[in-house]
Amino acid sequence: MNNYRFIVNPISGRGAGERAIQDINNFASSHGIAFDIVITERAGHAIQLARDAISDKKDVIVAVGGDGTANEVINGLMEAQVGLTNNAVMGVLGVGRGNDFAYGLGIPAGIKDGFDKIIQNQIKPIDVGLVTGGLYPQGRYFGNGVGIGFDAVVGFEALKMTKLHGFLSYIIAAIKTIFLYYNAPLVRLEYNNETITLRSLLISTMNGRRMGGGFLMAPRARMDDGSLNLCIAEEVSKARIFYLMLLFMKGTQEYQEEIHTAKIKNLKVTALEGSLPAHADGETICEDGTTVNIKIIPRAIDVIC
């Protein structure tokens, strides 16, 4: 019988994580599975809790929270591969603001529907990305994607909102960001043996399909194809940003003349003028960085999807 550990972020989703604890107890007990629950106490704590779960020989490690909690568990699992035998499977119960990583895995938000997927136990290996730069010169792993530029600032602004939740908070943050982040930096991008230089509104490097709870940055992305999906938006007018936002919500932005897409294994972004605000799975990589490097690690972890 599998032994489960649920790593719960109690403040995810404005307290939805804490409210989920009783439901997890009820669902897990009713299915007769062996389990325990641990609760995060600070930023970064889930990384250590995931490593501890590997050391404790847990078979399934479930991140209960949002994209940030899932990101920390991924980092714990990846770090545990160094010097430890990591045969654990990762699960996700999405109760956070965006739940974009869960979306990419086909896991519905919420405890009940998400728990149904956990019990079905359909497992597959997925790719994991690694981003280096800014606060993480040693690198930070990610499961869903890295945003540089406009979408990073949107995420930073959304985190400041205490009265709004979910996709609405990202919409309001995006509107605010249009007036905060209008002067796009001049950047050099190196990928697929090419180098291009342009003023870029945003640079999205996706393993999953969606960011911000509703923006389909890479609608045809697969998490198990050994590649990342690059989407670059050139600098445009404020009015054009509003229009492009609508297209990103539908996932139909690819054929606009300001949009460039590619399948890549590695990416180096350098700011020649201005700076690079960047996030990975919603976690801040830098607010004013100069260089960001990204690469894919194929089939790095097993997940329930």
Backbone torsions as a table, in degrees:
resi	resn	phi	psi	omega
1	MET	NA	135.8	177.3
2	ASN	-66.9	147.0	177.2
3	ASN	-112.6	120.8	-172.2
4	TYR	-102.8	142.8	167.0
5	ARG	-125.0	125.3	177.7
6	PHE	-100.3	120.2	177.5
7	ILE	-101.1	111.0	-170.7
8	VAL	-107.3	127.2	170.0
9	ASN	-93.6	107.0	-171.8
10	PRO	-68.8	-20.1	-177.4
11	ILE	-97.4	-0.1	177.1
12	SER	-61.8	143.5	176.7
13	GLY	58.8	39.4	179.6
14	ARG	53.2	46.2	176.0
15	GLY	96.6	-0.2	179.2
16	ALA	-63.5	-31.5	178.1
17	GLY	-62.0	-46.5	179.3
18	GLU	-64.4	-40.0	179.5
19	ARG	-67.3	-21.0	-178.4
20	ALA	-77.7	-16.1	-173.0
21	ILE	-59.9	-45.5	-179.8
22	GLN	-64.8	-39.1	177.9
23	ASP	-63.5	-40.7	178.2
24	ILE	-61.5	-45.6	176.7
25	ASN	-55.9	-46.3	-177.2
26	ASN	-66.0	-49.2	-177.7
27	PHE	-64.1	-46.6	-177.2
28	ALA	-64.9	-41.6	179.7
29	SER	-65.2	-40.3	-178.4
30	SER	-67.5	-24.5	177.8
31	HIS	-94.0	-0.6	174.5
32	GLY	67.4	30.3	-179.3
33	ILE	-94.8	153.5	175.0
34	ALA	-82.3	126.9	-175.1
35	PHE	-156.4	162.2	164.4
36	ASP	-144.0	167.4	-176.9
37	ILE	-127.6	131.8	172.7
38	VAL	-123.9	150.8	-172.7
39	ILE	-119.1	133.1	177.9
40	THR	-72.4	147.8	-177.0
41	GLU	-118.0	-9.9	-175.8
42	ARG	-166.3	167.3	176.0
43	ALA	-61.1	134.7	179.7
44	GLY	87.3	-9.6	-175.3
45	HIS	-65.0	-34.4	-177.6
46	ALA	-65.3	-24.3	175.7
47	ILE	-62.0	-49.2	179.8
48	GLN	-67.6	-38.6	-180.0
49	LEU	-64.3	-35.2	176.7
50	ALA	-68.4	-40.9	176.4
51	ARG	-62.3	-41.9	178.7
52	ASP	-61.9	-38.4	179.9
53	ALA	-63.6	-36.9	175.5
54	ILE	-63.9	-46.0	179.5
55	SER	-62.0	-32.6	-179.9
56	ASP	-84.4	7.5	175.7
57	LYS	64.1	34.3	175.2
58	LYS	-73.5	141.5	-178.1
59	ASP	-85.9	-37.1	-177.8
60	VAL	-129.0	125.7	-179.4
61	ILE	-116.2	115.9	-172.0
62	VAL	-108.4	122.1	174.6
63	ALA	-83.8	120.4	179.8
64	VAL	-112.8	103.2	-176.7
65	GLY	165.3	-144.6	178.8
66	GLY	-107.9	-157.8	-178.1
67	ASP	-65.2	-32.6	178.9
68	GLY	-65.8	-41.1	177.8
69	THR	-65.4	-44.7	177.7
70	ALA	-60.0	-40.8	179.2
71	ASN	-60.6	-43.8	179.9
72	GLU	-64.6	-41.2	178.5
73	VAL	-63.9	-41.7	176.2
74	ILE	-58.2	-45.2	179.4
75	ASN	-63.5	-38.1	176.5
76	GLY	-64.4	-42.3	179.1
77	LEU	-65.7	-42.0	-180.0
78	MET	-66.8	-41.3	178.6
79	GLU	-64.9	-32.8	-178.9
80	ALA	-70.4	-14.4	177.5
81	GLN	-72.6	-13.3	178.4
82	VAL	-94.6	105.9	176.1
83	GLY	88.3	-5.5	179.1
84	LEU	-130.6	154.6	174.1
85	THR	-87.8	116.1	-175.9
86	ASN	-112.8	97.5	176.1
87	ASN	-109.0	12.9	-176.3
88	ALA	-76.6	154.1	176.3
89	VAL	-106.3	141.5	178.4
90	MET	-97.5	136.7	171.7
91	GLY	-121.3	164.5	-178.1
92	VAL	-137.8	131.8	166.7
93	LEU	-117.7	109.5	-172.7
94	GLY	-86.2	108.7	177.0
95	VAL	-128.6	21.2	-175.7
96	GLY	-97.7	-160.0	-175.5
97	ARG	-75.4	-45.1	-174.4
98	GLY	-110.3	-43.0	-179.5
99	ASN	55.9	38.8	-176.6
100	ASP	-74.5	-34.9	177.1
101	PHE	-63.4	-45.4	177.5
102	ALA	-60.5	-40.7	178.8
103	TYR	-58.4	-43.4	179.8
104	GLY	-63.9	-26.0	178.3
105	LEU	-88.5	-3.2	-177.3
106	GLY	78.7	22.9	-179.5
107	ILE	-100.7	118.6	-179.5
108	PRO	-68.2	150.7	177.3
109	ALA	-68.3	155.3	178.4
110	GLY	100.5	156.9	-174.4
111	ILE	-73.9	-49.1	-173.1
112	LYS	-62.4	-54.6	-178.6
113	ASP	-66.0	-38.0	178.2
114	GLY	-65.4	-38.6	-179.4
115	PHE	-67.3	-34.4	175.7
116	ASP	-57.1	-40.8	178.6
117	LYS	-67.1	-39.0	178.7
118	ILE	-59.6	-44.7	-177.8
119	ILE	-69.0	-34.6	178.2
120	GLN	-64.0	-29.4	169.1
121	ASN	57.9	45.0	173.8
122	GLN	-86.5	114.6	-168.9
123	ILE	-111.3	138.3	171.4
124	LYS	-147.5	153.2	174.6
125	PRO	-79.0	142.8	176.2
126	ILE	-128.2	160.2	175.7
127	ASP	-77.4	155.5	174.5
128	VAL	-130.8	140.6	177.1
129	GLY	-96.0	160.1	175.5
130	LEU	-132.6	125.3	178.3
131	VAL	-116.8	135.3	176.7
132	THR	-124.4	144.6	-179.5
133	GLY	136.7	168.9	176.4
134	GLY	57.5	-123.1	-178.8
135	LEU	-73.5	-9.0	-173.6
136	TYR	-128.8	67.9	177.0
137	PRO	-63.0	-22.7	177.1
138	GLN	-86.0	-11.5	177.1
139	GLY	105.5	148.9	174.3
140	ARG	-133.6	129.9	179.2
141	TYR	-79.6	153.0	176.0
142	PHE	-144.0	152.2	179.9
143	GLY	-104.7	-34.1	-173.9
144	ASN	-100.1	-57.4	-178.6
145	GLY	177.3	168.6	176.9
146	VAL	-117.4	131.3	175.5
147	GLY	-113.9	132.4	178.2
148	ILE	-124.4	128.1	178.1
149	GLY	99.2	-130.7	-171.7
150	PHE	-55.2	-48.6	-175.7
151	ASP	-69.5	-27.5	175.2
152	ALA	-66.2	-44.4	179.4
153	VAL	-64.9	-36.6	176.0
154	VAL	-58.3	-45.0	178.6
155	GLY	-62.9	-41.0	178.7
156	PHE	-62.2	-41.8	-179.4
157	GLU	-69.3	-37.5	179.8
158	ALA	-63.4	-36.3	-180.0
159	LEU	-65.4	-23.2	-179.4
160	LYS	-77.3	-14.8	-174.9
161	MET	-83.9	125.5	-178.5
162	THR	-105.2	-17.6	-176.6
163	LYS	-104.0	-9.0	178.9
164	LEU	-114.0	153.6	-175.3
165	HIS	-141.3	157.1	173.4
166	GLY	69.6	-153.5	-173.9
167	PHE	-62.7	-32.1	-179.9
168	LEU	-59.5	-38.7	-180.0
169	SER	-63.3	-35.6	178.4
170	TYR	-71.6	-36.0	177.8
171	ILE	-62.8	-48.7	179.6
172	ILE	-63.2	-41.3	178.7
173	ALA	-64.0	-37.5	179.1
174	ALA	-64.7	-42.5	178.6
175	ILE	-62.3	-43.0	177.7
176	LYS	-62.9	-40.4	-176.3
177	THR	-67.9	-29.6	178.1
178	ILE	-54.9	-34.0	-178.9
179	PHE	-92.9	-13.1	178.2
180	LEU	-93.9	-33.9	-170.0
181	TYR	-125.2	68.4	-177.7
182	TYR	-98.3	-34.4	-178.7
183	ASN	-83.6	98.1	-177.2
184	ALA	-70.2	142.7	179.2
185	PRO	-74.6	155.8	171.0
186	LEU	-85.6	122.0	-173.3
187	VAL	-127.7	153.8	170.5
188	ARG	-111.1	126.7	179.3
189	LEU	-115.3	131.3	179.6
190	GLU	-122.0	117.8	-179.7
191	TYR	-162.9	152.4	177.3
192	ASN	48.6	40.4	179.2
193	ASN	61.9	24.3	176.1
194	GLU	-122.9	155.5	172.8
195	THR	-132.4	125.8	176.8
196	ILE	-128.3	149.9	178.4
197	THR	-127.1	129.9	-179.2
198	LEU	-164.3	164.9	170.3
199	ARG	-86.3	121.3	-171.1
200	SER	-119.6	127.2	174.7
201	LEU	-69.1	-45.7	178.4
202	LEU	-150.1	153.2	174.9
203	ILE	-132.6	109.3	-177.6
204	SER	-110.0	126.3	180.0
205	THR	-119.5	106.5	-166.4
206	MET	-111.6	137.3	164.6
207	ASN	-98.0	-39.6	173.8
208	GLY	-90.6	-162.9	-173.0
209	ARG	-106.5	-28.3	-165.1
210	ARG	-133.1	149.3	171.3
211	MET	-131.7	158.4	173.5
212	GLY	66.0	18.7	176.2
213	GLY	78.6	-1.0	-177.7
214	GLY	-174.3	1.8	179.3
215	PHE	-100.1	113.0	-176.8
216	LEU	-84.1	84.4	-176.8
217	MET	-70.0	-29.7	-179.1
218	ALA	-144.5	76.2	-170.6
219	PRO	-62.0	-20.7	-179.7
220	ARG	-108.2	15.9	-177.8
221	ALA	-66.7	148.2	172.1
222	ARG	-124.5	139.8	-178.3
223	MET	-85.2	2.3	-175.8
224	ASP	-129.3	22.3	-175.9
225	ASP	-101.5	4.4	177.4
226	GLY	73.6	13.6	-178.7
227	SER	-135.8	159.7	170.9
228	LEU	-105.8	153.5	-179.7
229	ASN	-106.6	113.8	-177.8
230	LEU	-94.8	132.1	174.4
231	CYS	-131.5	120.1	-179.0
232	ILE	-115.4	131.1	173.4
233	ALA	-113.2	124.5	177.2
234	GLU	-70.9	165.3	175.4
235	GLU	-61.5	133.9	179.8
236	VAL	-137.9	173.5	177.4
237	SER	-71.9	164.3	178.7
238	LYS	-60.3	-42.6	179.7
239	ALA	-61.6	-38.9	-179.6
240	ARG	-68.1	-32.5	177.3
241	ILE	-59.2	-44.3	179.2
242	PHE	-58.3	-43.2	-179.3
243	TYR	-65.9	-43.9	179.9
244	LEU	-64.3	-34.4	176.5
245	MET	-57.5	-43.4	179.1
246	LEU	-62.3	-38.6	179.4
247	LEU	-68.7	-39.5	177.5
248	PHE	-63.8	-33.0	177.2
249	MET	-66.3	-28.9	178.4
250	LYS	-93.6	-15.7	-175.7
251	GLY	77.0	25.7	-176.2
252	THR	-113.7	23.3	-174.9
253	GLN	-79.7	-15.7	-166.6
254	GLU	-57.6	-34.4	-171.6
255	TYR	-94.3	9.5	174.0
256	GLN	-78.3	146.5	-173.2
257	GLU	-66.4	-22.8	-179.6
258	GLU	-85.5	-5.4	-175.1
259	ILE	-104.2	133.5	176.8
260	HIS	-125.9	133.0	-179.1
261	THR	-128.4	157.0	178.3
262	ALA	-164.8	156.0	169.2
263	LYS	-96.4	129.1	-173.1
264	ILE	-136.9	162.7	172.5
265	LYS	-107.3	-33.7	-177.3
266	ASN	-140.4	154.4	177.2
267	LEU	-150.0	134.8	170.8
268	LYS	-122.5	126.7	178.9
269	VAL	-118.0	127.7	179.8
270	THR	-127.1	130.2	175.9
271	ALA	-82.2	119.3	176.4
272	LEU	-91.2	-32.6	171.3
273	GLU	-139.0	138.8	-176.8
274	GLY	82.7	-160.6	-175.7
275	SER	-140.5	174.0	-174.9
276	LEU	-118.2	97.2	165.9
277	PRO	-73.9	134.8	-175.7
278	ALA	-146.9	148.2	174.3
279	HIS	-136.0	158.2	171.5
280	ALA	-127.5	117.6	-176.6
281	ASP	53.8	32.6	179.8
282	GLY	86.7	-6.8	179.0
283	GLU	-91.4	131.4	-175.3
284	THR	-64.3	125.3	171.9
285	ILE	-95.5	-44.6	174.3
286	CYS	-163.4	153.0	175.8
287	GLU	-100.1	-24.4	179.7
288	ASP	-148.2	49.8	-178.2
289	GLY	-74.0	171.1	178.4
290	THR	-116.2	-28.4	-179.3
291	THR	-141.4	135.0	175.7
292	VAL	-132.8	131.8	176.5
293	ASN	-116.2	139.0	-176.6
294	ILE	-136.2	140.4	174.1
295	LYS	-147.0	163.5	-179.6
296	ILE	-105.6	142.4	174.5
297	ILE	-116.8	104.9	-173.0
298	PRO	-66.2	140.6	171.2
299	ARG	46.1	54.1	-171.4
300	ALA	-84.2	-34.6	-179.2
301	ILE	-137.6	157.6	174.3
302	ASP	-97.4	137.8	-178.7
303	VAL	-133.4	155.1	169.1
304	ILE	-87.8	126.6	-171.4
305	CYS	-138.0	NA	NA
